[in-house]
Amino acid sequence: MELYDTEEQQVEAIKKWLSENGRSIVVGFAVGIGCVFGWNGWQSYQTAQFREASALFQGMLEAIQNGKGESVSKTGQRIKENYGDSPYAVYASFFLAKQSAETGDLETARKELEGILAESSEPAMKNLARIRLLKVLLAEGKASEALALINGLEGSARARFEAAFQELKGDAYVALGQEREARTAYKKAIDLGRRSRFLNLKIEDLPVPGLPQATQ
């Protein structure tokens, strides 16, 4: 199972989100504790912190694109430790999780994604982390845990990504040997707008209800 989208897609998605939301995040942080430090002093401090975190994150992206795994790990941890209140800490966790999954360290990938769910206040980021986490859980062979996570989501936690959740729900049912339920989930994903040749192949691979199964 492919755990992540392409590198270019993930980098571009984060850059786009940052360009659209970066300024509002800075202002939000400033308003939250401006009364403690004084508006001007806090604004200057926070802007400096934001720029430092941004510079580090840009370096992290360059290390990713150049295949420098060790540098990615060190820079990502530094961002999380020193700029944990900035959105860059969340982005760093996404890439650290990706790197861990690619090297087979699924436990670390899972912990990074669970950290995003616990710490991020952005619904879009939390849902993206949920999707990544579900894929990691399935790769770990924890289909029941993945299914429980999906079924536990309600309202705004599901709305935008419902089709993706339904496909992952189907994957979990397949892993549990529940082909009928898997077919229902896959078809619901298609009805919700999920279109991919791979999803169609998943449905085709399921046994047809009512037909005897081939024996070896």
C-alpha positions in Angstrom: 0.0 0.0 0.0 1.3 3.5 -0.9 1.4 5.4 2.3 1.9 8.9 0.9 1.3 11.0 -2.2 4.2 12.2 -4.3 6.8 14.4 -2.7 5.9 17.3 -5.1 2.2 17.1 -4.2 2.9 17.2 -0.5 5.4 20.1 -0.7 3.1 22.2 -3.0 0.0 21.6 -0.8 1.9 22.8 2.3 3.3 25.8 0.5 -0.1 26.8 -0.8 -1.7 26.4 2.6 1.0 28.4 4.2 0.7 31.3 1.6 -3.1 31.4 2.3 -3.0 31.1 6.1 0.5 32.2 7.2 -0.4 35.9 8.0 -3.6 35.0 9.8 -1.7 32.5 12.0 0.8 35.2 13.0 -1.9 37.7 13.9 -3.8 35.0 15.8 -0.8 34.2 18.0 -0.2 37.9 18.6 -3.7 38.6 19.6 -3.7 35.6 22.0 -0.9 36.8 24.3 -0.2 40.4 23.2 -1.6 41.6 26.5 1.3 39.9 28.3 4.2 41.2 26.3 2.8 44.3 24.8 1.6 44.5 21.2 4.7 45.9 19.6 7.2 43.8 21.5 5.3 40.6 21.0 4.7 41.3 17.3 8.4 41.8 16.7 9.4 38.7 18.7 6.8 36.5 17.0 7.7 37.8 13.6 11.3 37.0 14.2 10.4 33.5 15.5 8.2 32.9 12.5 10.9 33.9 10.1 13.5 31.7 11.8 11.1 28.7 11.7 10.3 29.5 8.0 14.0 29.5 7.2 14.6 26.2 8.9 11.6 24.7 7.1 12.8 25.9 3.7 16.1 24.2 4.5 14.2 21.0 5.4 12.4 21.1 2.1 15.7 21.4 0.3 17.2 18.5 2.2 14.1 16.4 1.3 14.4 17.3 -2.4 18.1 16.5 -2.3 17.6 13.2 -0.5 19.5 14.1 2.6 17.6 12.1 5.2 19.8 12.8 8.2 19.5 16.5 7.6 15.8 16.2 7.3 15.6 14.4 10.7 17.8 16.9 12.5 16.1 20.0 11.1 12.6 18.6 11.7 13.4 17.9 15.3 14.9 21.3 15.8 11.8 23.0 14.4 9.6 20.9 16.7 11.7 21.6 19.8 12.3 25.3 19.2 9.2 26.4 17.3 6.6 24.0 18.6 3.9 26.7 18.6 4.3 27.5 14.9 2.6 25.7 12.0 6.0 24.7 10.8 6.2 22.2 13.6 3.1 20.4 12.2 4.6 20.4 8.7 7.9 19.1 10.0 6.0 16.2 11.7 4.3 15.3 8.5 7.7 15.0 6.7 9.3 13.1 9.6 6.4 10.7 9.6 6.8 10.2 5.8 10.5 9.6 6.1 10.0 7.1 9.0 7.4 5.2 7.0 9.6 5.0 3.9 12.4 3.5 6.0 10.0 1.0 7.6 9.8 2.6 11.0 6.0 2.6 11.1 5.9 3.1 14.9 7.7 6.4 14.7 5.6 7.5 11.8 2.5 6.6 13.8 3.7 8.6 16.8 4.4 11.7 14.7 0.9 11.6 13.2 -0.7 11.0 16.5 1.2 14.1 17.8 -0.3 16.2 15.0 -3.8 15.0 16.0 -3.1 15.9 19.6 -1.5 19.3 19.0 -2.9 20.9 15.8 -6.0 23.1 15.9 -6.4 23.1 12.1 -9.2 20.8 10.9 -7.6 20.3 7.5 -4.2 19.3 9.0 -5.9 17.0 11.5 -7.9 15.3 8.8 -4.8 14.9 6.6 -3.0 13.4 9.6 -5.9 11.0 10.2 -5.7 9.7 6.6 -1.9 9.2 6.9 -2.4 7.6 10.3 -5.0 5.2 9.0 -2.7 4.1 6.2 0.1 3.5 8.7 -2.2 1.5 10.9 -3.2 -0.7 8.0 0.4 -1.2 7.0 1.1 -2.3 10.6 -1.7 -4.8 10.3 -4.0 -3.0 12.7 -7.1 -3.0 10.6 -9.5 -3.2 13.6 -7.8 -0.1 15.2 -8.0 1.8 11.8 -11.7 0.9 11.5 -12.5 2.1 15.0 -10.8 5.4 14.3 -12.9 5.9 11.1 -16.1 5.0 12.8 -15.4 7.3 15.7 -15.2 10.4 13.5 -18.2 12.7 13.3 -19.4 15.9 11.7 -16.7 18.3 10.5 -14.0 15.8 11.2 -15.2 13.8 8.2 -17.0 16.1 5.8 -14.3 17.1 3.3 -12.4 13.7 3.4 -15.4 11.4 3.6 -14.7 9.7 0.3 -11.1 9.0 1.3 -12.2 7.6 4.7 -14.7 5.3 2.9 -11.9 3.9 0.7 -9.7 3.3 3.7 -12.7 1.8 5.5 -12.9 -0.7 2.6 -9.2 -1.5 2.9 -9.7 -2.2 6.6 -12.6 -4.5 5.9 -10.6 -6.4 3.2 -7.8 -6.9 5.8 -10.4 -8.3 8.2 -11.8 -10.6 5.5 -15.2 -8.8 5.4 -15.5 -8.6 1.6 -19.2 -7.6 1.6 -18.6 -4.6 3.9 -15.5 -3.7 1.9 -17.6 -3.6 -1.4 -20.2 -1.3 0.3 -17.5 1.1 1.5 -15.7 1.2 -1.8 -18.9 1.9 -3.7 -19.8 4.6 -1.3 -16.4 6.2 -1.9 -17.1 6.2 -5.6 -20.6 7.7 -5.0 -18.9 10.5 -3.0 -16.7 11.4 -6.0 -13.6 9.2 -5.4 -12.4 8.2 -8.8 -9.3 6.1 -9.5 -8.4 3.1 -11.5 -6.8 1.6 -8.4 -10.1 1.8 -6.5 -11.9 0.1 -9.3 -9.3 -2.7 -9.2 -9.9 -3.1 -5.5 -13.6 -3.7 -6.2 -12.8 -6.1 -9.1 -10.5 -8.1 -6.8 -13.3 -8.7 -4.4 -15.3 -12.0 -4.7 -18.6 -11.7 -6.4 -21.5 -12.3 -3.9 -23.3 -15.6 -4.6 -20.6 -17.1 -6.7 -18.5 -20.0 -5.5 -14.9 -19.2 -4.8 -12.1 -20.8 -6.8 -10.2 -23.5 -5.0 -6.5 -24.1 -5.2 
